[in-house]
Amino acid sequence: MKIRFTRYWLNVLCMILGLCLAPAAHAQDVALTSADGSLTVEGRLLGFDGEYYQIRSAYGDLTLDGSGVVCSGPACPSLDAFVARARFAGSAVLGQNLMPVLLEGFAREEGLLLSLTSRDDLNFTYVLSDDESGLPVGEFVFFLNDSQDGARALEKEEADFALTRFAIDVPDLPAPRVLALDALTLSVSQDNPVRAVPLTALTRIATDKITNWNELGGPDLEFFAVGKAEDAISLNQILNAHDQVVTGRAVMDQVQDDSLVLGFTRLSEPGTAVPLRLSGACGADFVPSAENLKTRDYPLTSPQYLYQSKQRKPRLIRQFLRYLATDAAARDVGFSGFVSPGLDVVPMAAQGDRITNAVLQAGTDTSLEDLQTMLQGLAGAARMTMTFRFQAGSSRLDAQSVAEMDVLIQQLETGRFDGKELIFAGFSDGEGGADANRRIALRRASSVRDALRRGSDMLDEAGVALTVSGFGEAMPLACDDTEAGRQLNRRVELWVRDVPTNTLPTEN
C-alpha cells in the first residue's frame, strides 16, 4: 500500500491503526515522522527508492511517500546522495556470464558509466555512475553460489533478486522473468562422426549402461561420458538435473580434445564441440536450435529465471527491469551465448517437418478428417515461439508459461496484435480415447485464453480476437512411450493470423 502523508491520511492512520498512542515494542531501524510532528511510524527499513520508504512495522508493511516525512534512525538513507541498490544471489553461471553483458547494455542505453569492484569470482559489485559528475547512481551487488542458494536468500530477504536455472518454490513472489534460454546437450568433438543419439538412450548413458559408440551408430570403440549428474538415474531426473550437471569449461575442453568423449554440456557454453540431435522412435528429431528452445520443442530446454522480492524497487532498478524486455537486451542475451526468449514468428511454410511427422505418426484414433480439421483451423496463421505447458498433474501453468503470459500481455499493450486473431491450439498426448483427448486439449487451450483475459484489459480496445481449439493427439512432438515424451505432447501453442475465420470447431 502507498500512503501520502497529507493531513487526511494522518488522521485516518491515527484512527484505524492507533499509531498516535502505540508505544514502540522494540528498537527499530527507522522512525518516519510527519512534517508537523504529529505522527511517527517506526519499523525496519525494507527499502528506499529515492521517492518512497518501505518499512515493516508492527502494523504490517507500509509504503510511505518520502516527501511528507522526516526519517531518523541508524538505517536512514542519505537523500542528497541516494544510490539505488539491488542485491543478486543465485546461479554463478548467470551472475558471471549473463548479467554483466546485460548491465553493459543498460549502461550504454542510459548513458551511464559502468565499473566493477570485485572481491572474488562469486562476490562483486557493478557500479553505475553519472557520466558528467562521476557520482555513483546505482549498485548491483552479487553474492553467488547456485540456484537453491538464491532461493534461500530471497526467502530470507537477504537478496532482492534470485538468479536461478530452474523454477523455485518461494511463496508469494511476483511472477518470474525468463532472462534467457539454455539447453542441456550431448556433445562430441568435431572429429566424431556421430550426430544423433536416441532420446531414450540418455538414461543408459548417464548410468553407464551404454559405453560403446556402436550402440549409438558409431564405430566399435569404447567411450566415456563426462559432465553427467551422478545421481540422475532416470530420464526425468536428467531433464531436471539443472545445477547438478557438472558442465563448464573443463567438460567442454574434454569433449573438444577427445573424440572418444561424450559430454553432457550446455548450449550456452562456448567451444567447438558439436551438440547432437536427439532422435525419437516416432520419427521426430529434437534439434537444440534457438527456434526449438523458444518454442519448447527441444525436450532439454532450460529457462534461466530472474525472481524478485515483493518490495518496491528504486527507479533505476525498475528502469533496468524494463530494459530487459527490449530488443537491445535480447541482442545482449545472444552475445552472452544464451538464447533470447523473445517472441518470434514461425511461418506455416516452416512447419513442414512437424506436419509430415503428424501425418506419418497418425494412429488409428487420428483420422484423415482430424488432420484436415487441424490444418484448416490453422490455415493462414503463423506459429509464435510461445508454448504453454502445465504443472505436473495440474491445470495451472508452469513457471515458464506464467512468465511467458506476462510477455504476451506486454506485447498486447504495445499494440503488436491489434486487429489480429490469436489462436490457442491445444494438443494432448496419445493416452486415452481421441474424443477425450480433444476435450482435454480444448480445456487447456481455454484455460490459457482465460489467463490472458484475466491479465489484460486491453483486449477489447485493441480489437484482438481470441480463438481456442482442441486438436488432441493430432500433432505429436514425441513418442508417448516415456513420461518426458507425453509431457512434450501436452501443450498449448500460440498462433496468429490477420483475418479471423470461423472454419473450425472453437470455443470463444
HELIX and SHEET records of a PDB file:
HELIX    1   1 ARG A    7  LEU A   17  1                                  11    
HELIX    2   2 GLY A   66  GLY A   68  5                                   3    
HELIX    3   3 ALA A   92  VAL A   93  1                                   2    
HELIX    4   4 LEU A   94  LEU A   98  3                                   5    
HELIX    5   5 MET A   99  GLU A  110  1                                  12    
HELIX    6   6 SER A  147  GLU A  155  1                                   9    
HELIX    7   7 ALA A  201  ALA A  206  1                                   6    
HELIX    8   8 TRP A  213  LEU A  216  5                                   4    
HELIX    9   9 LEU A  235  LEU A  239  1                                   5    
HELIX   10  10 HIS A  242  GLN A  244  5                                   3    
HELIX   11  11 ARG A  249  ASP A  257  1                                   9    
HELIX   12  12 ALA A  290  THR A  295  1                                   6    
HELIX   13  13 ARG A  315  TYR A  323  1                                   9    
HELIX   14  14 ASP A  327  PHE A  335  1                                   9    
HELIX   15  15 MET A  348  GLN A  351  5                                   4    
HELIX   16  16 GLY A  352  GLN A  361  1                                  10    
HELIX   17  17 LEU A  368  GLY A  377  1                                  10    
HELIX   18  18 ALA A  399  GLU A  413  1                                  15    
HELIX   19  19 ALA A  434  GLY A  455  1                                  22    
HELIX   20  20 LEU A  459  ALA A  462  1                                   4    
HELIX   21  21 GLU A  483  ASN A  489  1                                   7    
SHEET    1   A 6 LYS A   2  ILE A   3  0                                        
SHEET    2   A 6 GLY A  60  ASP A  65  1                                        
SHEET    3   A 6 TYR A  52  SER A  57 -1                                        
SHEET    4   A 6 THR A  40  PHE A  48 -1                                        
SHEET    5   A 6 VAL A  30  SER A  34 -1                                        
SHEET    6   A 6 VAL A  69  SER A  72 -1                                        
SHEET    1   B 9 LEU A 112  ASP A 120  0                                        
SHEET    2   B 9 ASN A 123  ASP A 130 -1                                        
SHEET    3   B 9 PRO A 136  ASN A 145 -1                                        
SHEET    4   B 9 ALA A  84  SER A  91  1                                        
SHEET    5   B 9 PHE A 161  THR A 164  1                                        
SHEET    6   B 9 THR A 301  GLN A 308 -1                                        
SHEET    7   B 9 ARG A 177  VAL A 188 -1                                        
SHEET    8   B 9 VAL A 261  ARG A 266 -1                                        
SHEET    9   B 9 PHE A 224  VAL A 226  1                                        
SHEET    1   C 8 LEU A 112  ASP A 120  0                                        
SHEET    2   C 8 ASN A 123  ASP A 130 -1                                        
SHEET    3   C 8 PRO A 136  ASN A 145 -1                                        
SHEET    4   C 8 ALA A  84  SER A  91  1                                        
SHEET    5   C 8 PHE A 161  THR A 164  1                                        
SHEET    6   C 8 THR A 301  GLN A 308 -1                                        
SHEET    7   C 8 ARG A 177  VAL A 188 -1                                        
SHEET    8   C 8 VAL A 274  PRO A 275 -1                                        
SHEET    1   D 3 ALA A 196  PRO A 198  0                                        
SHEET    2   D 3 ARG A 277  SER A 279  1                                        
SHEET    3   D 3 ASP A 285  PHE A 286 -1                                        
SHEET    1   E 5 VAL A 345  VAL A 346  0                                        
SHEET    2   E 5 ALA A 382  PHE A 388 -1                                        
SHEET    3   E 5 ARG A 491  ARG A 497 -1                                        
SHEET    4   E 5 GLU A 421  PHE A 427 -1                                        
SHEET    5   E 5 ALA A 465  GLY A 470  1                                        
END                                                                             
